[in-house]
Amino acid sequence: RGDPGFVDVFAKDAVIIAPSIPDIVGFGAIRAMYADMLRRNSMMVHFSTEEVAVAGDLAYEHGTYTIQISDRASGKVLQNAKNKHVHILKRQPDGSWKTWRLMVCSAEPAAAVH
C-alpha cells in the first residue's frame, strides 16, 4: 500500500545482503531504500517459512518468498520472482525479536550457459 512501516521488523543495526548490490546497512538505510522503492512501485510479497531455530538471543528463519514489483504509474510488472531467504533475528533489550541480518538469493534455476 506504499507504507514502509513493515521495516519496523528490522533491528537498528540490521544488514540486508543481496546479490549484485552493496549491503544495505542500518535501519535508516533500509527504511530509505524501501520508502524510495514504494514511492515509484507497488510490491506484493508472500513468505513461506521452512525452518526456525532459536539459540539464546539469536534465531534464524529460512524459506522462500515470491515477490512481484510493479510500476505504480503504468502497472507494468518490473519483477516477478521466487527467492530464498535467511533471516537472523536478535532478541532486543525489551524481549522482542527483530531481523538483524537478512540474506536473499534467487530460487529460480540458473540460466543455461551456451
Secondary structure, 3 states (H helix, E strand, C coil): CCCHHHHHHEEEEEEEECCCCCCEECHHHHHHHHHHHHHHEEEEEEEEEEEEEEECCEEEEEEEEEEEEEECCCCCEEEEEEEEEEEEEEECCCCCEEEEEEEEEECCCCCCCC
